[in-house]
Amino acid sequence: MSGASFDWLRSLAATLLAGFAIKLMDDYLDHDMDRIWQKPSLYELLGDAILPYAIIATSLGCALSVQVACPLVLGAYVAGMARESGARYPSGLTAACEAALVSAAAFFLFGARATLSSVALMFSLQLADDLVDYSKEHGGNRKNFVNLLGKGETLLLAICLFLLGLILDRSRAFLVLMCAPVVMLAAFYVGSRSRHRGGD
Amino acid sequence: MSVEGWALLLVVAFLIGYIMGHRLGVIEGYRHGAVFSPIELRRRTLERGRCVICGAPVRGVTQSEAVGDTGCRNAD
């Protein structure tokens, strides 16, 4: 296998692992709301073990390619903070302050291009996920961006942010585009099966 | 500028136009609805013979009569 293909495969694997880590953290943080809206969640299958698995996925992703995995995880954190405007965290900081700090750290460690493209791509995925939730009638959650912005606005903004990520870092955008559906479908399949087993 | 840049510019322009159009449409729609709703309420009331809001019967209304004596203020 040539060096270029091996690097590409490493990047793909790192993106996939980062995606799973982000999904695991997201399901952990939203498990209460997911239970109310009966949305398939990995928390139903893994319970509190979801955290160690998320750490392992993050570690393996960063070991494969820290330049690929780490900005994505940090970008997902920043994008997640956008829904929590005004909330105050155990650090004493507001969501906006925490997002600014994490962004600054990512800028310093990985550079502007990687940080901005990762934040834009993760935000775009967040909006796409909200659109899917809204269409499946899980959209009653007040934090859903479709409720805040509107359906058309959310869709167009998701496209804008994806294009921005594509302009800033084309390879990262294609990796995210390939891995995101895999992660979402796998999590949906596993979450749905765990719910059916629990109902037997 | 690259193809993606032009595509982004296009989508941003579309987004701005969509937002403006949606907001103006909501305001204008509300204004039209405020004008239209009393007429529509009256039409449905007279068709059904009962007030659509309170259910009070409409008395003395036939096809040849324009206005009937109703027990309901909403049909006035």
HADDOCK unambig.tbl for C-alpha pairs under 7 A between the chains (distance, minus, plus):
assign (segid A and resid 153 and name CA) (segid B and resid 15 and name CA) 6.62 0.50 0.50
assign (segid A and resid 153 and name CA) (segid B and resid 19 and name CA) 6.74 0.50 0.50
assign (segid A and resid 156 and name CA) (segid B and resid 11 and name CA) 6.89 0.50 0.50
assign (segid A and resid 156 and name CA) (segid B and resid 15 and name CA) 5.92 0.50 0.50
assign (segid A and resid 160 and name CA) (segid B and resid 8 and name CA) 5.88 0.50 0.50
assign (segid A and resid 160 and name CA) (segid B and resid 11 and name CA) 6.27 0.50 0.50
assign (segid A and resid 160 and name CA) (segid B and resid 12 and name CA) 6.49 0.50 0.50
assign (segid A and resid 163 and name CA) (segid B and resid 4 and name CA) 6.41 0.50 0.50
assign (segid A and resid 163 and name CA) (segid B and resid 8 and name CA) 5.86 0.50 0.50
assign (segid A and resid 164 and name CA) (segid B and resid 8 and name CA) 6.99 0.50 0.50
assign (segid A and resid 167 and name CA) (segid B and resid 4 and name CA) 6.20 0.50 0.50
assign (segid A and resid 167 and name CA) (segid B and resid 5 and name CA) 6.83 0.50 0.50
